[in-house]
């Protein structure tokens, strides 16, 4: 069963990467970024990296497209959770076997929803869990939008910027060290929020 799921995700990843050299690559990136924030399993970074490697000078343009699609998709995920959780949202959570993560998100939202969404928006954590949960748990909509608008572009522009400045050779670096870069930036993000709170 796990082997079939792994093969399915691998094939899906290859399908996503296949859009990179198409004339409508930007549109495909927008759609995948939108969908990933609410129901699609493959992160848009896969296509963003593939496109940026083909067109390094347009990396920031595609990072922007990816960011807009992802933030709007997060709003759609919020709508699913807020209005259609029992009909659609629960099925998405169960389909990806994310029930434990979904329950954990509730605890995180009770502590600080903004920080939880901002961190999730920047990390490889399935963002759809946080957007759907934000709606289901009735987190303030502006909290979701602002946190997403800060964290999603930070993630995608980091990827786009690395490729813009360092070219194709950076792909190996991203694949190998992205989790460590993410951890470092999360620590900085938390320290920043802590400092702001302390200064108030």
C-alpha positions in Angstrom: 0.0 0.0 0.0 2.8 2.4 1.0 4.7 1.5 -2.2 1.6 2.4 -4.3 1.1 5.7 -2.5 4.8 6.5 -2.9 4.7 5.7 -6.6 1.5 7.8 -7.1 3.2 10.8 -5.4 6.3 10.3 -7.5 4.3 10.2 -10.7 2.3 13.2 -9.6 5.5 15.1 -8.9 6.8 14.2 -12.4 3.5 15.3 -13.9 3.8 18.7 -12.1 7.4 19.2 -13.2 6.3 18.5 -16.8 4.6 21.9 -17.0 7.9 23.7 -16.6 8.8 24.0 -20.2 5.2 24.7 -21.4 4.1 28.2 -22.7 1.5 28.3 -19.9 3.9 27.4 -17.2 3.1 30.5 -15.2 -0.7 29.7 -15.2 0.1 26.1 -14.2 2.2 27.3 -11.3 -0.6 29.6 -10.1 -3.2 26.8 -10.3 -1.0 24.3 -8.5 0.0 26.9 -5.8 -3.7 27.7 -5.3 -4.7 24.0 -5.1 -1.9 23.0 -2.8 -3.0 25.4 -0.2 -6.4 23.8 0.0 -6.4 20.2 -1.3 -3.5 19.2 -3.7 -0.7 17.1 -2.2 2.4 18.3 -4.2 4.0 21.6 -3.0 4.3 24.3 -5.7 8.1 24.5 -5.0 8.5 21.5 -7.3 7.2 23.4 -10.3 8.7 26.8 -9.2 12.2 25.2 -9.0 11.8 23.5 -12.4 10.6 26.7 -14.1 13.2 28.9 -12.4 16.0 26.5 -13.5 14.9 26.9 -17.1 14.5 30.7 -16.7 16.7 31.9 -13.8 16.3 35.6 -14.7 12.5 35.3 -14.3 12.8 33.5 -10.9 11.3 36.4 -8.9 8.4 36.8 -11.3 7.5 33.1 -10.9 8.0 33.4 -7.1 5.4 36.2 -7.1 3.0 34.2 -9.2 3.4 31.2 -6.8 2.9 33.5 -3.8 -0.3 35.0 -5.1 -1.7 31.6 -6.0 -0.8 30.2 -2.7 -2.3 33.0 -0.6 -5.5 32.9 -2.6 -5.6 29.2 -2.3 -5.3 29.6 1.5 -8.4 31.8 1.5 -10.2 29.0 -0.4 -9.0 26.5 2.2 -10.4 28.8 4.9 -13.7 28.8 3.1 -13.8 25.0 2.9 -13.2 24.8 6.6 -15.6 27.6 7.5 -18.6 26.7 5.4 -18.0 23.1 4.1 -15.9 21.3 6.7 -18.3 18.3 7.2 -19.0 18.1 3.5 -15.5 18.6 2.0 -12.9 19.6 4.6 -13.1 16.5 6.8 -12.8 14.3 3.7 -9.6 16.1 2.6 -8.0 15.7 6.1 -9.0 12.0 6.2 -7.8 11.4 2.6 -4.3 12.5 3.5 -4.4 10.9 7.0 -3.8 14.2 8.7 -6.3 13.8 11.6 -3.6 14.0 14.3 -2.0 17.1 12.7 -5.5 18.7 12.4 -6.2 18.1 16.1 -2.7 19.5 17.0 -3.4 22.6 15.0 -6.3 23.5 17.3 -3.9 23.6 20.3 -1.5 25.8 18.3 -4.3 28.2 17.3 -5.4 28.5 20.9 -1.9 29.7 21.8 -1.2 32.0 18.9 -2.9 31.5 15.5 -0.9 34.1 13.7 2.5 32.6 14.6 1.2 29.0 13.9 0.0 30.0 10.4 3.1 32.0 9.6 5.4 29.1 10.6 3.2 26.6 8.6 3.2 28.9 5.6 7.0 28.8 5.4 7.7 25.2 6.2 7.1 21.9 4.4 4.2 21.2 6.8 1.0 20.5 4.8 -0.4 24.1 4.6 -3.9 22.9 3.7 -4.3 21.5 7.2 -3.8 25.0 8.6 -6.0 26.8 6.1 -8.9 24.4 6.5 -8.5 24.3 10.3 -8.4 28.1 10.4 -11.9 28.2 8.9 -13.2 25.3 10.9 -12.0 26.8 14.2 -13.1 30.2 13.1 -9.7 31.9 13.3 -10.0 35.6 12.3 -9.9 35.7 8.5 -7.5 38.7 8.5 -5.1 36.7 10.7 -4.9 34.0 8.0 -4.5 36.4 5.2 -1.7 38.5 6.8 0.2 35.5 8.1 0.0 33.9 4.7 0.9 37.1 2.8 4.1 37.2 4.9 5.2 33.6 5.1 4.3 32.2 1.7 6.2 34.8 -0.3 9.1 34.5 2.1 9.3 30.8 1.3 8.9 31.1 -2.5 11.1 34.2 -2.9 13.9 32.4 -0.9 13.8 29.6 -3.5 13.5 31.9 -6.4 16.3 34.2 -5.1 18.7 31.3 -4.6 18.2 30.1 -8.2 18.4 33.7 -9.5 21.7 34.4 -7.9 23.3 31.0 -8.0 21.7 29.2 -11.0 21.1 25.5 -11.5 23.8 24.4 -9.2 21.8 25.6 -6.2 19.1 22.9 -6.8 21.2 20.3 -4.9 21.8 22.7 -2.1 18.0 23.4 -1.8 17.2 19.7 -1.8 19.8 19.0 0.8 19.5 21.9 3.2 16.1 23.4 2.7 14.8 22.0 6.0 17.8 23.5 7.9 17.2 26.8 6.2 13.6 26.6 7.2 14.4 25.8 10.8 16.9 28.7 11.0 14.3 31.2 9.7 11.6 29.8 12.0 13.8 30.5 14.9 14.5 34.0 13.7 10.7 34.5 13.1 9.9 33.3 16.7 12.6 35.5 18.1 11.3 38.5 16.2 7.7 38.0 17.5 9.1 37.5 21.0 11.1 40.8 20.7 8.1 42.7 19.4 6.0 41.4 22.2 8.7 42.3 24.8 9.1 45.8 23.4 5.3 46.6 23.6 
